[in-house]
């Protein structure tokens, strides 16, 4: 298990993602109720982020597939945020949601650790 903290997703993450058995993206979400935790599968695709600042988890997987021929299993675990202003403290709602999000990540990691490595992407 490797943890990689990044400020935003970038195309350079495609190479390490292509070598992974699975990737779990964790992020805050503005369009969800504060403190809610969700988990959704991620497939290669364009996603919704622009290339000017960051890319989406779907785009990271798409680059992994197109450039390196390998797509890991992937999911995104999100926590609904309350404020996205600059600061170094979490809101009470988000702070209460962190243990639930961490359990979700650990559960996925344990499940995927016992499954075979994904098949190479087909050209």
N, C-alpha and C positions, 0 to 999 in steps of 0.2 A: 504494500500500500504506500503510495506516495502522495503527499499533499503539496499542491502548488498554489500559492496565493498570488493573484494578479489583480491589478487595478481594473483592467478591462481585457476582454478576449482579443487576440490578435492572430493573424495568419501563421505566425511562428509556432503557435501551439499545435498546429496540425501534425508536425513531425512527432513530438512525444505522444500525442493522442494515438497516432497510427501504431505505435509500439505497445500500447496498453491493451490489456484484456477487456477493460471497461473504464469508462470515464463518468464521473458524477460531477456535474456542474452545480454549484451552490450560489444562490444570489438572492438579493432582496427584490421585491416586486411592488411597484407603485399602484398597480391596478387590482390588488387583492385586499381583502379586509386586513387591517393591522393585526399582526400576530398569527395569521393563518399560515399553515404549512401545507404545501402541495408537492407532489412528485409526479412528473410526466416523462414518458419516454422521449428520446430525441433521435431523429433520423437525419441523414445528410440532406441538406437543402440550403436555400439562400437565407431563410430566416427573415427577421425584420430589422436588424441593425444595419446602419450604413457603414461603408468601408472607410469613411472619413475619420471616425473616432474609435469604433470598435466593431467587432463582428459578432454574430450570434453563435450559440452552440451548434446550431444546424450547419452553419458555414464552416466552423472548425472541422466538423465531421466530413463535410463535402470536400474540403481541401485534403484531408487525410486520405479519403477515398481516391480522389483524382491524382494527387501527387505521389502517394506512397502505396496505393493499392490495398489499404487495410482500413476497415472501419470497426472500431470497438463498439461493444454494447454501450449505450449511453442513456442517461436520464438527467433531468434538472430538478433539483430540490429547491423550492423557493419559499421565502418567508415574506408575508405581506408587511410592508414598511409603513411608518407613520410620517416620517420626515426625512427628506433627502438633502437637507442643508448640510453644510460642512460642520463637523464636530467629531468628538471621539467617544461619545456615549450612545448606547442603544436606548430606545424608548422602553418603558416598562412592558408594553405588549410584545415587542420583539424579543426582549430579554427573556420573557417567560416562554417564548416559542423556540428558543435556541436548543434546549434539551430534546424537544420533539424532533426538530430538524436533524440533530446529530444522531438520534436513534434511527431515523429514516436512512441516513447515509450509511451507518454501520450495518443495518439490515441488508441493504442492497449490496454492499461490499462483501458481506459474508455469503450471500446467495450467489453472486457472480464469481467469487473465488473458487467455487467448486464446479463451475461449468467449464467446458472446453473453450479454448481460444476461438474467437470468431473466424469463420471461413474468410479467405482473402476476397476482396471485392472483384467482381467480374467486369472485364472491359467491354 
